[in-house]
Amino acid sequence: MPRYDSAVLNGTVVFPFVGAVRCDVGIRDGRITALTDSIASADADAVIDARDKLVLPGGVDSHFHIGIYRDLATDASSETASALTGGVTTVLSYFRTGQNYLNKSGPYRTIF
């Protein structure tokens, strides 16, 4: 039985504050479970060969608008697909209420 659901092999992983390191990435149940020098292809159900490629974490778009000019479901589908194309895997959608955001959430100092 494979140890990993998927593995990214032969890539250069970019670590914040460390830099670029050649290593393999093992993934199980949607989580990174191994960063190691070598994972055998047989140890994973699916293998991605990242030779000559950088392996980066997904980006976060912290200012995203969905459903302003089009139906929410349609907009969410097309805009998140577009974000993913650029490497963004997480979005924080801002809502439109017709009011000042402070009326919905309170002063910054009380939220954080």
N, CA and C atoms as an extended XYZ file, in Angstrom:
336
Properties=species:S:1:pos:R:3:atomname:S:1:resname:S:1:resid:I:1 pbc="F F F"
N         0.850       -1.190        0.000 N   MET     1
C         0.000        0.000        0.000 CA  MET     1
C         0.892        1.248        0.000 C   MET     1
N         0.643        2.178       -0.909 N   PRO     2
C         1.461        3.403       -0.977 CA  PRO     2
C         1.383        4.228        0.310 C   PRO     2
N         2.489        4.839        0.651 N   ARG     3
C         2.545        5.684        1.850 CA  ARG     3
C         1.880        7.033        1.629 C   ARG     3
N         1.787        7.447        0.350 N   TYR     4
C         1.275        8.784        0.047 CA  TYR     4
C         0.170        8.697       -1.003 C   TYR     4
N        -0.787        9.604       -0.902 N   ASP     5
C        -1.801        9.724       -1.953 CA  ASP     5
C        -1.156       10.290       -3.211 C   ASP     5
N        -0.274       11.257       -3.012 N   SER     6
C         0.453       11.846       -4.140 CA  SER     6
C         1.820       12.318       -3.660 C   SER     6
N         2.710       12.456       -4.633 N   ALA     7
C         4.061       12.926       -4.326 CA  ALA     7
C         4.528       13.847       -5.441 C   ALA     7
N         5.196       14.909       -5.045 N   VAL     8
C         5.819       15.834       -5.989 CA  VAL     8
C         7.313       15.539       -5.915 C   VAL     8
N         7.849       15.024       -7.023 N   LEU     9
C         9.234       14.557       -7.025 CA  LEU     9
C        10.150       15.470       -7.830 C   LEU     9
N        11.402       15.520       -7.413 N   ASN    10
C        12.480       16.188       -8.153 CA  ASN    10
C        12.354       17.702       -8.234 C   ASN    10
N        11.526       18.297       -7.409 N   GLY    11
C        11.318       19.740       -7.479 CA  GLY    11
C        12.260       20.511       -6.575 C   GLY    11
N        12.228       21.813       -6.739 N   THR    12
C        12.954       22.720       -5.861 CA  THR    12
C        11.916       23.443       -5.021 C   THR    12
N        11.869       23.098       -3.743 N   VAL    13
C        10.882       23.662       -2.826 CA  VAL    13
C        11.429       24.972       -2.273 C   VAL    13
N        10.598       26.000       -2.287 N   VAL    14
C        11.005       27.308       -1.777 CA  VAL    14
C        10.423       27.474       -0.377 C   VAL    14
N        11.306       27.584        0.603 N   PHE    15
C        10.912       27.751        1.996 CA  PHE    15
C        11.133       29.198        2.421 C   PHE    15
N        10.136       29.827        3.064 N   PRO    16
C        10.344       31.181        3.573 CA  PRO    16
C        11.518       31.202        4.560 C   PRO    16
N        12.329       32.220        4.473 N   PHE    17
C        13.467       32.449        5.366 CA  PHE    17
C        14.588       31.420        5.226 C   PHE    17
N        14.424       30.433        4.344 N   VAL    18
C        15.458       29.416        4.138 CA  VAL    18
C        15.998       29.507        2.721 C   VAL    18
N        15.077       29.516        1.759 N   GLY    19
C        15.473       29.566        0.361 CA  GLY    19
C        15.026       28.336       -0.393 C   GLY    19
N        15.669       28.090       -1.521 N   ALA    20
C        15.296       26.990       -2.404 CA  ALA    20
C        16.083       25.734       -2.036 C   ALA    20
N        15.356       24.624       -1.869 N   VAL    21
C        15.961       23.354       -1.483 CA  VAL    21
C        15.421       22.257       -2.393 C   VAL    21
N        16.281       21.432       -2.939 N   ARG    22
C        15.846       20.308       -3.758 CA  ARG    22
C        15.306       19.221       -2.824 C   ARG    22
N        14.015       18.897       -2.938 N   CYS    23
C        13.452       17.815       -2.131 CA  CYS    23
C        12.147       17.320       -2.742 C   CYS    23
N        11.702       16.169       -2.256 N   ASP    24
C        10.432       15.589       -2.676 CA  ASP    24
C         9.390       15.881       -1.607 C   ASP    24
N         8.126       15.960       -2.038 N   VAL    25
C         7.026       16.282       -1.136 CA  VAL    25
C         6.024       15.131       -1.156 C   VAL    25
N         5.735       14.564        0.009 N   GLY    26
C         4.731       13.511        0.128 CA  GLY    26
C         3.445       14.086        0.696 C   GLY    26
N         2.309       13.713        0.104 N   ILE    27
C         1.009       14.254        0.515 CA  ILE    27
C         0.064       13.096        0.826 C   ILE    27
N        -0.579       13.168        1.994 N   ARG    28
C        -1.562       12.157        2.392 CA  ARG    28
C        -2.767       12.860        3.016 C   ARG    28
N        -3.953       12.478        2.580 N   ASP    29
C        -5.201       13.066        3.087 CA  ASP    29
C        -5.208       14.586        2.976 C   ASP    29
N        -4.654       15.104        1.868 N   GLY    30
C        -4.676       16.540        1.615 CA  GLY    30
C        -3.668       17.350        2.407 C   GLY    30
N        -2.768       16.680        3.104 N   ARG    31
C        -1.766       17.377        3.916 CA  ARG    31
C        -0.359       16.937        3.533 C   ARG    31
N         0.560       17.870        3.598 N   ILE    32
C         1.963       17.532        3.377 CA  ILE    32
C         2.434       16.738        4.591 C   ILE    32
N         2.902       15.521        4.341 N   THR    33
C         3.357       14.666        5.437 CA  THR    33
C         4.844       14.352        5.366 C   THR    33
N         5.487       14.723        4.263 N   ALA    34
C         6.927       14.470        4.159 CA  ALA    34
C         7.594       15.481        3.247 C   ALA    34
N         8.732       15.967        3.681 N   LEU    35
C         9.662       16.764        2.879 CA  LEU    35
C        10.995       16.050        3.041 C   LEU    35
N        11.422       15.361        1.988 N   THR    36
C        12.575       14.483        2.131 CA  THR    36
C        13.428       14.464        0.864 C   THR    36
N        14.622       13.927        0.981 N   ASP    37
C        15.532       13.862       -0.165 CA  ASP    37
C        14.979       13.029       -1.308 C   ASP    37
N        14.292       11.931       -0.969 N   SER    38
C        13.844       11.038       -2.036 CA  SER    38
C        12.619       10.231       -1.626 C   SER    38
N        11.608       10.240       -2.478 N   ILE    39
C        10.426        9.393       -2.332 CA  ILE    39
C        10.367        8.516       -3.578 C   ILE    39
N        10.226        7.222       -3.386 N   ALA    40
C        10.111        6.305       -4.523 CA  ALA    40
C         8.748        6.476       -5.182 C   ALA    40
N         8.715        6.441       -6.490 N   SER    41
C         7.450        6.575       -7.226 CA  SER    41
C         6.422        5.555       -6.762 C   SER    41
N         6.878        4.360       -6.409 N   ALA    42
C         5.971        3.295       -5.966 CA  ALA    42
C         5.313        3.611       -4.625 C   ALA    42
N         5.844        4.589       -3.903 N   ASP    43
C         5.284        4.949       -2.598 CA  ASP    43
C         4.125        5.934       -2.684 C   ASP    43
N         3.680        6.258       -3.895 N   ALA    44
C         2.578        7.222       -4.057 CA  ALA    44
C         1.596        6.732       -5.115 C   ALA    44
N         0.313        6.998       -4.872 N   ASP    45
C        -0.719        6.660       -5.861 CA  ASP    45
C        -0.577        7.516       -7.107 C   ASP    45
N        -0.249        8.785       -6.922 N   ALA    46
C        -0.077        9.713       -8.046 CA  ALA    46
C         1.255       10.434       -7.875 C   ALA    46
N         1.954       10.615       -8.986 N   VAL    47
C         3.270       11.255       -8.948 CA  VAL    47
C         3.297       12.434       -9.914 C   VAL    47
N         3.819       13.546       -9.431 N   ILE    48
C         4.029       14.727      -10.269 CA  ILE    48
C         5.533       14.933      -10.373 C   ILE    48
N         6.050       14.956      -11.589 N   ASP    49
C         7.478       15.200      -11.787 CA  ASP    49
C         7.699       16.704      -11.909 C   ASP    49
N         8.336       17.281      -10.912 N   ALA    50
C         8.571       18.727      -10.880 CA  ALA    50
C        10.013       19.073      -11.236 C   ALA    50
N        10.663       18.208      -11.975 N   ARG    51
C        12.057       18.447      -12.380 CA  ARG    51
C        12.174       19.800      -13.081 C   ARG    51
N        13.168       20.585      -12.690 N   ASP    52
C        13.418       21.919      -13.248 CA  ASP    52
C        12.281       22.902      -12.965 C   ASP    52
N        11.500       22.628      -11.925 N   LYS    53
C        10.393       23.516      -11.555 CA  LYS    53
C        10.487       23.875      -10.073 C   LYS    53
N         9.917       25.032       -9.736 N   LEU    54
C         9.823       25.445       -8.340 CA  LEU    54
C         8.521       24.919       -7.752 C   LEU    54
N         8.562       24.509       -6.500 N   VAL    55
C         7.377       24.057       -5.778 CA  VAL    55
C         7.108       25.108       -4.708 C   VAL    55
N         5.969       25.779       -4.829 N   LEU    56
C         5.630       26.894       -3.944 CA  LEU    56
C         4.297       26.639       -3.250 C   LEU    56
N         4.096       27.220       -2.074 N   PRO    57
C         2.766       27.134       -1.465 CA  PRO    57
C         1.780       27.967       -2.273 C   PRO    57
N         0.508       27.645       -2.160 N   GLY    58
C        -0.523       28.427       -2.844 CA  GLY    58
C        -0.577       29.839       -2.290 C   GLY    58
N        -0.887       30.777       -3.154 N   GLY    59
C        -1.003       32.169       -2.734 CA  GLY    59
C        -2.348       32.455       -2.079 C   GLY    59
N        -2.402       33.542       -1.325 N   VAL    60
C        -3.633       33.991       -0.675 CA  VAL    60
C        -3.976       35.367       -1.216 C   VAL    60
N        -5.185       35.517       -1.749 N   ASP    61
C        -5.676       36.829       -2.180 CA  ASP    61
C        -6.586       37.335       -1.069 C   ASP    61
N        -6.095       38.302       -0.319 N   SER    62
C        -6.826       38.772        0.859 CA  SER    62
C        -7.816       39.891        0.559 C   SER    62
N        -7.999       40.215       -0.714 N   HIS    63
C        -8.976       41.242       -1.084 CA  HIS    63
C        -9.636       40.800       -2.385 C   HIS    63
N       -10.735       40.101       -2.254 N   PHE    64
C       -11.388       39.434       -3.374 CA  PHE    64
C       -12.871       39.782       -3.340 C   PHE    64
N       -13.455       40.035       -4.489 N   HIS    65
C       -14.890       40.336       -4.555 CA  HIS    65
C       -15.584       39.299       -5.425 C   HIS    65
N       -16.608       38.681       -4.901 N   ILE    66
C       -17.407       37.707       -5.646 CA  ILE    66
C       -18.868       38.123       -5.543 C   ILE    66
N       -19.571       38.066       -6.666 N   GLY    67
C       -21.009       38.303       -6.664 CA  GLY    67
C       -21.427       39.755       -6.664 C   GLY    67
N       -20.562       40.649       -7.114 N   ILE    68
C       -20.937       42.060       -7.157 CA  ILE    68
C       -21.670       42.380       -8.448 C   ILE    68
N       -21.126       41.934       -9.565 N   TYR    69
C       -21.698       42.292      -10.865 CA  TYR    69
C       -22.442       41.147      -11.535 C   TYR    69
N       -22.294       39.944      -11.016 N   ARG    70
C       -22.984       38.788      -11.574 CA  ARG    70
C       -23.535       37.933      -10.444 C   ARG    70
N       -24.313       36.940      -10.807 N   ASP    71
C       -24.849       35.979       -9.850 CA  ASP    71
C       -23.696       35.375       -9.037 C   ASP    71
N       -23.901       35.201       -7.740 N   LEU    72
C       -22.845       34.734       -6.845 CA  LEU    72
C       -22.251       33.395       -7.290 C   LEU    72
N       -23.090       32.416       -7.616 N   ALA    73
C       -22.588       31.091       -7.994 CA  ALA    73
C       -21.760       31.149       -9.274 C   ALA    73
N       -22.238       31.881      -10.267 N   THR    74
C       -21.514       32.013      -11.533 CA  THR    74
C       -20.184       32.717      -11.305 C   THR    74
N       -20.229       33.800      -10.572 N   ASP    75
C       -19.025       34.584      -10.299 CA  ASP    75
C       -18.012       33.774       -9.487 C   ASP    75
N       -18.484       33.063       -8.474 N   ALA    76
C       -17.582       32.271       -7.636 CA  ALA    76
C       -16.859       31.218       -8.465 C   ALA    76
N       -17.583       30.580       -9.360 N   SER    77
C       -16.987       29.541      -10.202 CA  SER    77
C       -15.908       30.105      -11.125 C   SER    77
N       -16.235       31.170      -11.836 N   SER    78
C       -15.271       31.703      -12.809 CA  SER    78
C       -14.108       32.436      -12.131 C   SER    78
N       -14.373       33.181      -11.082 N   GLU    79
C       -13.319       33.982      -10.450 CA  GLU    79
C       -12.341       33.134       -9.637 C   GLU    79
N       -12.833       32.091       -8.977 N   THR    80
C       -11.902       31.232       -8.249 CA  THR    80
C       -11.068       30.392       -9.219 C   THR    80
N       -11.653       29.998      -10.354 N   ALA    81
C       -10.873       29.287      -11.378 CA  ALA    81
C        -9.779       30.199      -11.924 C   ALA    81
N       -10.114       31.459      -12.126 N   SER    82
C        -9.134       32.427      -12.604 CA  SER    82
C        -8.013       32.621      -11.578 C   SER    82
N        -8.378       32.717      -10.316 N   ALA    83
C        -7.377       32.883       -9.259 CA  ALA    83
C        -6.441       31.675       -9.210 C   ALA    83
N        -7.005       30.488       -9.325 N   LEU    84
C        -6.202       29.269       -9.279 CA  LEU    84
C        -5.183       29.220      -10.409 C   LEU    84
N        -5.567       29.729      -11.568 N   THR    85
C        -4.647       29.783      -12.706 CA  THR    85
C        -3.388       30.571      -12.348 C   THR    85
N        -3.534       31.577      -11.505 N   GLY    86
C        -2.394       32.387      -11.084 CA  GLY    86
C        -1.711       31.877       -9.828 C   GLY    86
N        -2.093       30.694       -9.339 N   GLY    87
C        -1.450       30.120       -8.164 CA  GLY    87
C        -2.099       30.481       -6.846 C   GLY    87
N        -3.240       31.175       -6.898 N   VAL    88
C        -3.949       31.547       -5.676 CA  VAL    88
C        -4.869       30.395       -5.287 C   VAL    88
N        -4.695       29.868       -4.074 N   THR    89
C        -5.505       28.741       -3.616 CA  THR    89
C        -6.471       29.115       -2.494 C   THR    89
N        -6.355       30.336       -1.966 N   THR    90
C        -7.238       30.806       -0.900 CA  THR    90
C        -7.635       32.243       -1.182 C   THR    90
N        -8.938       32.527       -1.069 N   VAL    91
C        -9.412       33.900       -1.255 CA  VAL    91
C       -10.240       34.319       -0.048 C   VAL    91
N       -10.162       35.591        0.281 N   LEU    92
C       -10.999       36.181        1.323 CA  LEU    92
C       -11.913       37.169        0.624 C   LEU    92
N       -13.178       36.802        0.506 N   SER    93
C       -14.118       37.617       -0.249 CA  SER    93
C       -14.690       38.737        0.612 C   SER    93
N       -14.652       39.927        0.062 N   TYR    94
C       -15.276       41.068        0.727 CA  TYR    94
C       -16.737       41.132        0.316 C   TYR    94
N       -17.584       41.443        1.255 N   PHE    95
C       -19.017       41.510        0.986 CA  PHE    95
C       -19.429       42.958        0.761 C   PHE    95
N       -20.515       43.135        0.064 N   ARG    96
C       -21.059       44.480       -0.146 CA  ARG    96
C       -22.379       44.576        0.600 C   ARG    96
N       -22.462       45.503        1.525 N   THR    97
C       -23.675       45.633        2.331 CA  THR    97
C       -24.381       46.959        2.111 C   THR    97
N       -23.714       47.888        1.444 N   GLY    98
C       -24.290       49.221        1.317 CA  GLY    98
C       -23.957       50.094        2.511 C   GLY    98
N       -23.262       49.532        3.489 N   GLN    99
C       -22.870       50.278        4.676 CA  GLN    99
C       -21.349       50.276        4.789 C   GLN    99
N       -20.860       51.127        5.657 N   ASN   100
C       -19.444       51.136        5.966 CA  ASN   100
C       -19.081       49.805        6.623 C   ASN   100
N       -17.921       49.248        6.292 N   TYR   101
C       -17.513       47.976        6.879 CA  TYR   101
C       -17.432       48.040        8.401 C   TYR   101
N       -17.116       49.203        8.957 N   LEU   102
C       -17.053       49.321       10.412 CA  LEU   102
C       -18.407       49.053       11.053 C   LEU   102
N       -19.490       49.334       10.323 N   ASN   103
C       -20.822       49.068       10.859 CA  ASN   103
C       -21.103       47.570       10.948 C   ASN   103
N       -20.362       46.761       10.210 N   LYS   104
C       -20.569       45.320       10.211 CA  LYS   104
C       -19.607       44.576       11.130 C   LYS   104
N       -18.402       45.109       11.309 N   SER   105
C       -17.400       44.340       12.036 CA  SER   105
C       -16.818       45.047       13.254 C   SER   105
N       -16.921       46.339       13.320 N   GLY   106
C       -16.363       47.065       14.449 CA  GLY   106
C       -14.982       47.611       14.163 C   GLY   106
N       -14.462       48.402       15.066 N   PRO   107
C       -13.142       48.993       14.889 CA  PRO   107
C       -12.055       47.922       14.809 C   PRO   107
N       -11.040       48.213       14.060 N   TYR   108
C        -9.921       47.294       13.842 CA  TYR   108
C        -9.336       46.798       15.167 C   TYR   108
N        -9.153       47.686       16.116 N   ARG   109
C        -8.509       47.315       17.382 CA  ARG   109
C        -9.329       46.301       18.179 C   ARG   109
N       -10.651       46.218       17.956 N   THR   110
C       -11.455       45.236       18.692 CA  THR   110
C       -11.542       43.897       17.963 C   THR   110
N       -11.218       43.900       16.678 N   ILE   111
C       -11.269       42.657       15.903 CA  ILE   111
C        -9.973       41.877       16.073 C   ILE   111
N        -8.859       42.604       16.095 N   PHE   112
C        -7.556       41.931       16.143 CA  PHE   112
C        -6.907       42.172       17.457 C   PHE   112
